[in-house]
Amino acid sequence: MKILLADDDKIERTALRELIGEQPNLELIEVENGQAALDTLCDGLKPDLCIFDIRMPHVDGLELLQRMRRDPLLRGLKVIMTSATRDKETILALAKLQIAGYLLKPYDPAKSRAILQPFLAAAAANPQLASRNLLAKTALIIDDDDIARTALEAMIKTEEGWEVVSAKNGQDALTRLQRGLRPDIVIADLVMPEMDGVAFVGRVREDAHLRSLKIIATSAAQDRDKIVALANLGVRTYLAKPFEQTKISTLLRTGTLSATEEEKEKEKENTKP
């Protein structure tokens, strides 16, 4: 993972370096102003995370961010801004430029680490999300069936503001979650090798950091015992295969199916041989 840090204050850069700490496979690239940061990016650096101070000589943080958002090759980079200012108009202007976070100076170790850790952990848990827009929502799909998983990925990606992380079984998904991945919704198949859907949900519900995750169960097979077991674990939304775009859209928008759609899903399941 590469982090580009731009701050003209050497003491502040040192403080932030210590907050980030020693991380495996992490490279911290430091520059002293916005122009140097822009030059570094234009030279081909593609950092997983940028951390820019607002007040810097030559090109300040706000101007640097504005230039990046106008550049099709740079606009998707993830940026955290730092400053001692609490000015609401400044912070609002940064929010409109889709910053991924804001660190207030002087750095409070606990608060700063709480902001930084999800970015570091998410990149470690799933490198594909290293350059994602963190204002988007994430769906975690767990299914060992490549065709079904690919079809569901394609449906979710048609919905604005959603990105996808995929896992082939419950153990793979659990490992990613334990490393820090926090999806907005989890869609888990019931029948999988290594760790099936019920076992996965059971492990998630046992973990105080994960138990509140929104989980949707899916399956192409009729297995009432597993559906009942999942209901006892707080999973009450069930989506029968094959998937339909309208139902996926409803799930992503509301987190559940409407009462009518729930009945249709149950009817579909009941009519299977």
C-alpha positions as CSV (number, residue, x, y, z in Angstrom):
1,M,0.0,0.0,0.0
2,K,1.3,3.5,-0.9
3,I,0.4,6.7,1.0
4,L,1.2,10.1,-0.4
5,L,1.6,12.7,2.5
6,A,1.8,16.4,1.6
7,D,2.5,18.8,4.5
8,D,5.1,21.6,4.7
9,D,5.4,21.2,8.5
10,K,8.0,18.5,9.2
11,I,6.9,18.1,12.8
12,E,3.3,17.4,11.7
13,R,4.5,14.9,9.0
14,T,6.5,13.1,11.8
15,A,3.5,13.0,14.0
16,L,1.3,11.6,11.3
17,R,4.0,9.0,10.4
18,E,4.0,7.8,14.0
19,L,0.2,7.6,14.0
20,I,0.2,5.5,10.9
21,G,2.9,3.3,12.4
22,E,4.8,0.4,11.0
23,Q,2.6,-1.5,8.5
24,P,3.6,-4.5,6.4
25,N,3.8,-3.6,2.7
26,L,3.2,0.1,3.4
27,E,5.2,2.8,1.7
28,L,4.9,6.4,2.8
29,I,5.9,9.0,0.3
30,E,6.4,12.5,1.8
31,V,6.4,15.9,0.0
32,E,6.5,19.4,1.4
33,N,3.8,21.2,-0.7
34,G,0.9,20.8,-3.1
35,Q,2.9,21.4,-6.2
36,A,5.4,18.7,-5.3
37,A,2.4,16.3,-4.6
38,L,0.9,17.2,-8.0
39,D,4.2,16.7,-9.8
40,T,4.7,13.3,-8.1
41,L,1.2,12.2,-9.2
42,C,1.7,13.4,-12.7
43,D,5.0,11.5,-12.8
44,G,2.9,8.3,-12.4
45,L,2.6,7.6,-8.7
46,K,-0.8,5.9,-8.0
47,P,-1.1,6.0,-4.2
48,D,-3.8,4.0,-2.4
49,L,-4.4,7.0,0.0
50,C,-3.4,10.7,-0.2
51,I,-3.2,12.8,3.0
52,F,-2.9,16.5,2.3
53,D,-2.7,19.5,4.6
54,I,-4.9,22.4,3.6
55,R,-2.4,25.2,4.1
56,M,0.8,24.7,2.1
57,P,3.0,27.0,0.0
58,H,3.0,27.1,-3.8
59,V,-0.2,25.0,-4.2
60,D,-2.4,24.6,-1.1
61,G,-4.4,21.5,-0.3
62,L,-7.7,22.8,-1.5
63,E,-6.4,23.9,-4.9
64,L,-4.5,20.6,-5.2
65,L,-7.7,18.6,-4.6
66,Q,-9.6,20.7,-7.1
67,R,-7.0,20.1,-9.8
68,M,-7.1,16.3,-9.0
69,R,-10.9,16.1,-9.3
70,R,-10.7,17.8,-12.7
71,D,-8.1,15.3,-14.0
72,P,-9.6,12.0,-15.2
73,L,-6.5,10.1,-14.2
74,L,-6.4,11.5,-10.7
75,R,-10.0,12.2,-9.8
76,G,-10.7,8.7,-8.3
77,L,-7.8,8.9,-5.8
78,K,-8.8,8.6,-2.1
79,V,-7.9,11.8,-0.2
80,I,-7.9,12.6,3.5
81,M,-7.4,16.3,4.4
82,T,-5.7,17.7,7.5
83,S,-5.9,21.1,9.1
84,A,-6.3,23.0,12.3
85,T,-9.3,24.8,10.9
86,R,-12.9,24.1,12.1
87,D,-14.4,26.5,9.5
88,K,-17.6,25.0,8.3
89,E,-17.5,26.5,4.8
90,T,-14.0,25.1,4.3
91,I,-15.0,21.7,5.4
92,L,-18.2,21.8,3.3
93,A,-16.1,22.7,0.2
94,L,-13.9,19.7,0.9
95,A,-16.9,17.4,1.3
96,K,-18.2,18.5,-2.1
97,L,-14.9,17.4,-3.5
98,Q,-15.5,14.0,-2.1
99,I,-12.8,13.8,0.5
100,A,-12.6,10.4,2.3
101,G,-11.9,11.9,5.7
102,Y,-10.8,14.9,7.7
103,L,-8.0,14.9,10.4
104,L,-8.1,17.9,12.8
105,K,-4.8,19.3,14.1
106,P,-3.2,18.9,16.6
107,Y,-3.7,15.2,16.0
108,D,-5.6,13.4,18.8
109,P,-4.0,9.9,18.6
110,A,-7.2,7.9,19.4
111,K,-9.5,10.0,17.1
112,S,-6.9,10.1,14.3
113,R,-6.2,6.3,14.4
114,A,-10.0,5.7,14.4
115,I,-10.2,7.6,11.1
116,L,-7.1,6.1,9.5
117,Q,-7.5,2.5,10.5
118,P,-10.5,1.6,8.3
119,F,-8.7,2.8,5.2
120,L,-5.5,0.8,6.1
121,A,-7.5,-2.3,7.1
122,A,-9.8,-2.1,4.1
123,A,-6.9,-2.0,1.7
124,A,-5.2,-4.9,3.4
125,A,-8.5,-6.9,3.5
126,N,-9.2,-6.3,-0.2
127,P,-6.6,-4.6,-2.4
128,Q,-9.3,-4.0,-5.1
129,L,-10.8,-1.4,-2.9
130,A,-7.6,0.5,-2.5
131,S,-8.6,3.3,-4.9
132,R,-12.4,3.2,-4.3
133,N,-14.5,6.3,-3.5
134,L,-15.2,5.8,0.1
135,L,-18.4,7.7,-0.2
136,A,-19.7,4.8,-2.1
137,K,-21.4,1.8,-0.4
138,T,-20.0,-1.7,-0.4
139,A,-21.8,-5.0,-0.9
140,L,-20.0,-8.2,0.1
141,I,-21.1,-11.2,-2.0
142,I,-20.3,-14.7,-0.7
143,D,-20.9,-17.5,-3.2
144,D,-18.8,-20.4,-4.5
145,D,-20.8,-20.5,-7.8
146,D,-18.7,-18.3,-10.2
147,I,-21.7,-17.8,-12.6
148,A,-24.1,-16.7,-9.9
149,R,-21.5,-14.5,-8.2
150,T,-20.6,-12.8,-11.4
151,A,-24.2,-12.2,-12.3
152,L,-25.0,-10.7,-8.9
153,E,-21.8,-8.5,-9.1
154,A,-23.0,-7.2,-12.5
155,M,-26.5,-6.4,-11.1
156,I,-25.1,-4.5,-8.1
157,K,-22.6,-2.5,-10.2
158,T,-25.5,-1.1,-12.3
159,E,-26.8,0.6,-9.2
160,E,-25.3,4.1,-8.6
161,G,-23.0,4.5,-5.6
162,W,-22.3,0.8,-5.0
163,E,-19.1,-1.2,-5.2
164,V,-18.6,-5.0,-4.8
165,V,-16.3,-7.3,-2.8
166,S,-16.5,-11.0,-3.5
167,A,-15.6,-14.1,-1.5
168,K,-16.0,-17.8,-2.6
169,N,-16.9,-19.1,0.9
170,G,-17.7,-18.1,4.4
171,Q,-14.2,-18.5,5.7
172,D,-12.8,-16.2,3.0
173,A,-15.4,-13.6,3.8
174,L,-14.9,-13.9,7.6
175,T,-11.2,-13.4,7.2
176,R,-11.7,-10.2,5.2
177,L,-14.2,-8.9,7.8
178,Q,-11.8,-9.7,10.7
179,R,-9.1,-7.7,8.8
180,G,-11.3,-4.6,8.8
181,L,-13.6,-4.8,5.9
182,R,-17.0,-3.2,6.8
183,P,-19.6,-3.7,4.0
184,D,-22.9,-2.0,4.1
185,I,-24.7,-5.2,3.1
186,V,-23.7,-8.9,3.0
187,I,-25.3,-11.3,0.5
188,A,-24.4,-14.8,1.4
189,D,-25.3,-18.1,-0.3
190,L,-26.4,-20.9,2.0
191,V,-24.6,-23.8,0.4
192,M,-20.8,-23.3,0.2
193,P,-17.6,-25.4,0.9
194,E,-15.4,-24.8,4.0
195,M,-17.9,-22.6,5.8
196,D,-21.6,-22.4,4.6
197,G,-24.0,-19.5,5.0
198,V,-25.4,-20.6,8.4
199,A,-22.0,-21.2,9.9
200,F,-20.7,-17.9,8.6
201,V,-23.7,-15.9,10.0
202,G,-23.2,-17.7,13.3
203,R,-19.5,-16.6,13.5
204,V,-20.5,-13.0,12.6
205,R,-23.2,-12.9,15.3
206,E,-20.6,-14.1,17.9
207,D,-18.3,-11.2,17.1
208,A,-19.1,-8.0,18.9
209,H,-17.5,-5.9,16.1
210,L,-19.4,-7.7,13.3
211,R,-22.8,-8.8,14.7
212,S,-24.7,-5.7,13.5
213,L,-23.9,-6.3,9.8
214,K,-26.9,-6.5,7.5
215,I,-27.0,-10.0,6.0
216,I,-29.2,-11.3,3.2
217,A,-29.4,-15.0,2.5
218,T,-29.6,-16.5,-1.0
219,S,-29.9,-20.0,-2.4
220,A,-31.1,-22.0,-5.4
221,A,-32.1,-25.0,-3.2
222,Q,-34.9,-25.4,-0.8
223,D,-33.6,-25.9,2.7
224,R,-36.1,-24.9,5.3
225,D,-34.0,-26.0,8.2
226,K,-31.2,-23.6,7.2
227,I,-33.7,-20.8,6.6
228,V,-35.1,-21.3,10.1
229,A,-31.6,-21.4,11.5
230,L,-30.8,-18.1,9.8
231,A,-34.0,-16.5,11.1
232,N,-33.0,-17.4,14.6
233,L,-29.7,-15.6,13.9
234,G,-31.5,-12.5,12.9
235,V,-31.4,-13.0,9.1
236,R,-35.0,-12.6,7.9
237,T,-34.5,-11.5,4.3
238,Y,-34.1,-14.4,1.9
239,L,-33.5,-14.0,-1.9
240,A,-34.1,-17.0,-4.1
241,K,-32.0,-17.7,-7.2
242,P,-32.0,-16.8,-10.1
243,F,-31.7,-13.1,-9.2
244,E,-33.9,-10.4,-10.6
245,Q,-32.6,-6.8,-11.1
246,T,-35.7,-5.2,-9.6
247,K,-35.3,-7.1,-6.4
248,I,-31.6,-6.4,-6.2
249,S,-32.4,-2.7,-6.6
250,T,-34.9,-2.8,-3.8
251,L,-32.5,-4.6,-1.5
252,L,-29.7,-2.1,-2.0
253,R,-32.1,0.8,-1.6
254,T,-33.9,-0.3,1.5
255,G,-31.9,-3.2,2.9
256,T,-34.8,-5.6,2.6
257,L,-37.6,-6.7,0.3
258,S,-41.1,-5.3,0.5
259,A,-43.7,-7.5,2.2
260,T,-45.1,-8.4,-1.2
261,E,-41.8,-9.3,-2.6
262,E,-40.9,-11.4,0.4
263,E,-44.1,-13.4,-0.1
264,K,-43.2,-13.9,-3.8
265,E,-39.8,-15.1,-2.8
266,K,-41.3,-17.6,-0.4
267,E,-43.8,-18.7,-3.0
268,K,-41.0,-19.2,-5.6
269,E,-39.1,-21.3,-3.0
270,N,-42.3,-23.3,-2.1
271,T,-43.0,-24.2,-5.8
272,K,-39.6,-25.8,-6.4
273,P,-39.6,-29.6,-6.7
